[in-house]
């Protein structure tokens, strides 16, 4: 049995922590503020329903990051994207080269950001990897009780530098079997994150339901015309990938890979992929479909595109519209070429950072 640290005690963090401890691994869970740890302690662990039925009891619950990661073979970053910069700064000062950090999921640039923090700290980096989406589709039904709607069949993973990907997969296999599969590199993996594609258009274009906290499952908000907007936004992401010389799968191909959905109209495929989960959201302007998918999805796509002279008008329109709707400056608070140290980079410079770890 292995030793694994989970950073973040939200939906994904509790799903992984519950499942890994249920399988017999030594699990430490870190939460910066500790609020999400209290129900786990009171429940003597995490109850799981859905694809996994059982109860898992982590060995350590802590607000001390160093205690959580010290000696852990694998460190899973399952915290929201807006916490990645803070965690990367802290992890770069405490992790050792033989440890593996997995951003699960990452957002485009998570691995590059951590590698850059190691460089700034003047320390040899640990093994760094990321995925484009969570292996677990899950939601907390109530504190310390997580519903796992699905464990995806296959999720691509890549390391920084990409030559380290096979080693990362070997380390992760005893924990997650063969569900992580080789991704080309973190640029390809990051640009294959389809969350903003599916989450942002129905959330923004049905904003009254958000303000009213109606809690409709997202797939019920996807009309035929909104599905066309999803497809158009996806085509801009694919254009960026093409300009950066990487291959990205369409959102519709992702539904096939993750959920086995292959037929029907756009709306029918969304329902087939997500209908059985029926999570009631988005219900707030602080929901992650806004606070993560826009500043750490659409914004970094737009920022990298600007470095190479590519226009993404629909992407930019959603960023511009979402700011006033949510009362936030998503560009100022988001991930950009500047924050990754890539301001003024050309295609070669961007590829070198993501593929070779040159920051």
N, C-alpha and C positions, 0 to 999 in steps of 0.2 A: 504494500500500500504506500501511496505517495503522500507528500506534504504540499498543500496548495493554499495560497492566500487569496482571498476574494476582497477586492477593494470596492466597496459600495454595497449597501444592504437594501437596494430597491428591488424592483421586479426581477431583473436578470440576476442580480447578486444573490438574492435569496433562493432563486431557482437553482443556480449552480451550487451554492453552498449546501442546500438541502440534498440535492442529488449526489454530490460528491461524498458527503458524510454518510449518506444512506448506503453508498457503495463501499464504505469502509476506509476512505482516505482521511488523513489528518487535515482538518480544515480550520483555517483562521479567517475570521471576518472582520474587516476594518470599516468603520463608519466615522467620518470626521467629527461629527457632533454627538454621536452616541444615541440619538433619539430612536433610530430604527433598530438598535440592538436590544433595547429594553423589552419589547414584546417577545423577541426570540428567547431571551433569558427567562422570561416569565413562563413561556410555553415549553421550556426545556428543549428547544429546537424548532424545526420548521416542518409543518405539515404540507404534503404535496398531494394534489389530485390531478387527474387528466392523464397525460401520457405516462406519468410516473405516479404511482400510488404508494405512499409511505411517509415515514417520519425520519428526518435526518437531524443529528445533533452535532453542530460544529464544536470543535475542541476549545477554540479561543474566540471570544468576542472582545474587541478592543478599539479604543480611539487613538492608540499609539501606533503610528504607521511603521516605525522601526520594529516594534514587537511583532506586528502582523507579518512582515516580510522576511525577518531574519531567519535564515536557514531554509526557507521555503524553496522547493524545487521549481514550482510554477507560481507566478503572480498574475492573477487575472484582474484587469482593470474593467470593472463592470459599472463604473460610476458614469453619470451623465457627461456628455461631451464638454460642457462648460467647466467641468472639474479637471479635465485632462491636463491643462497647462499647469495648474497648481500641483497635481500629482506628479507630473513629469519633473518639475523642479525639485520636489522632495525626493523622489525615487532616485534621481541621478546622484544624490549624495549618500545613499545607503545601500544600494544594490551592488552585488558582486558580479564579476564577469560570467560565472558559471550558472547564474539564475536566468530564467526565462520570464519575460513580461509579455503577456498577450492582451492587447486591447480587443475586448470581445463584448460588443463590437467596437471597432475603431471608426473614425471618420477621416476623410482624406487628409493625411498629414500627421496623424497621431504618432506613428512610429518615427517620422522625421523630426517631430517636435522633441520627443524623448532623446533621440540621438544627438540633437543639437544641444540639449541641456547637459548631457554627458560631456560634450566637447567644451561647453562654456565652463563646466566644473573642472575640466582638465583630468577627467577620469576615464578609464577604459570602460566602454559600454558593456552592458549585459546583452544577452540574446533578446532581440525585440521582434515581435510579430504582431499582426493585426488581421482582423476579418472585416468584411464589408457589412455584415449583419450578425445579429445574435444567433447562436446555435439554437437557443431556446426561445420559442414564442410563448410568452407567459405574462401573467398579471397577478398581483396580490389581490386576493378576494377580501382579505382583512389582514391585519398585522400577523406575521409569522405563519400565514396560510396562503400558499401560492398555487395557482392553477397553471399547469404546464399544458398549453393547448397543443403543442407539437414540439418535438425535437427534430430539427430539419435533417433530411437525408444526407445532404452534403453542403458544406459551407467552405469556400476557398479561403486559404490562409497564405500569407506571404511574410517573409522576414525582411528586415533592413540590416545588412544588405541581402539581396535576394538569394545569394549563394547559401545562406544559412537556413533556408526554408526546410530542406530535408531534416536537418537536426532538430528544428522546432517540432516538426510533425512526429518524429520519433519520441520526443519527450512527452508529447501530449497523448499519444496513443493509449497508454495504460489508464488514462483518465476518461477519455471521450471516444475510445475505440477508433474507428476509421472515418468518423463523420467529418473531420477536417481533412480537406483535400488540397493538393498543391495549387497555389495561385501563382501567376506569372511573376509578379512583383507587387510592392505596396502601392505603386501608382495605378496599376491595373485593378488591384483589389479595392483600393479606395474609390476609384471611379465606378466600380460595380456596386457601390452602396446605393440601393434604389429607394431607401426610406424617404428622402425628400420628394422623390417622384410621386410616390403613392400618398404620402401624408399631407403635403402642403396644399395642392390644388383643392381637394374637397374640404379641407379645414378652412382655408381662406374664402373659398367661394360659397360656403355655407356658414358665414361668420355669425349670423344671428343665432344659430343653434349653439355656437360657442358662448356668446354673451348670455344666452338664456340658460346655459348649463343643462341643456336637454339630454346630453349623454347618449346620443344616437351612436350605434356602432358605425365606424368609419365607412365600411363597405356599403351601408345603406345610403350614404350621402353621395355616392358615385353614380351620376346620371350618364346617359349616353354622351351628352356634350362635355361634361366634366371629364369623362374617360378620354375624349379626344384631346382635351387640354393636357391630361396626364401624358398622353402619347407625344404631344408636341414638346412638352418640357423634357421628356425622355430623349427626344431626338437632339435637343441641344446638348444634353450630357454626352450623348454618343458622338456628336461633332467635336466636343472638347477632347474626348478620348482619342478620336482619330487624329486630331491636330497634334496631340502629344505622343502619337505613334504607339498607342496601346489598344488592345481589343477589349471592348466592354460589351457585355450581353445586354440586350434590351430588357425592359421591365417585364415584358411578356415572356421572354426566355427565362428570366429569374423565377417566375411563377411555375414554369415547367420544372426547373431544376429543384426548387425548394419544396414544391407541393404536388408535383406531378400533373399540373393543369396544362392542357394542350389545346383544348377546343372551345369554341363558342365566341360570342362577341366580346369586346373589351369588358363590358359590365359583367357578363356571365363568367368570365375568367376571374375577375376580382371576387365575385361572390363565391366561386368554387374554392379559391385560395384562402379567403379570410372569413367566409360566412360562418363556419362552424365555431369560430372563436367568439365573435359577437361582443368584443370588449366595448363598454359604453364610453366613448370618447370621440373627439376632444371636448372637454367641458370647461376650459378655462384658457385665458390668454397666457397663462404660465405653463400650459401643457407643453410637453417636449416636442410636439409637432411644430411648435413655434420656437421655443427656446433652444432647441438643438438642431432641428432639420434646416432652419433658415440660416442662423449665424455660422454653423459648422458643416453645412451642406451647400446650400445655394451660394452663400457668400464666398466660400473658398473656390468653388467652381468659377464664379464670376471673376474673382481676383486673379486666378491663374490664367484664365482666358485673356484678361486684359494685358498680361505680361507678353503674350504672343500675338496680340492684335486680333483676337477672335471676339466677335460680338455674340452675346447671348441675351437677346432682347426680352424673351419671356421670363427667363431666370431673373434678370434685373428688375423686371416689372413686379414679380412676386416679392422680391426683397424690398423694393420701394413702397409697395402697397402695405406690406405686413408691418413695417415700422410704425406708421401712424395708427394702424388698427390695434397694435399691442402696446403702443406708447414706449417703444424702445428703439435705440439706434443699433440695429443688428450688425451693421458693418463695423462700427467702432468696437463692439463687444465680441466680434466673431473672429474666426481664423482667417488670416489673409496671407498673401505672399510676403508681406512685411513681417508678420509675426513668425513665419517659418524661416526667415532669413533669405527669402528668394526674390525680394523686390528687384526688378530689373533683369531677372533671369530670362534666358531664351529657352527654347525647347530642350537643348542639350543640358543646360544647368538644372532645369526642373527634373529631368530624367535622372541625372547624376545623383541628386539628393534622394530621390525615392528608391532608385534601383541599386545604387552602389553605396548609399549611406554617406555621401560626400556632402557635408554641411558646412 
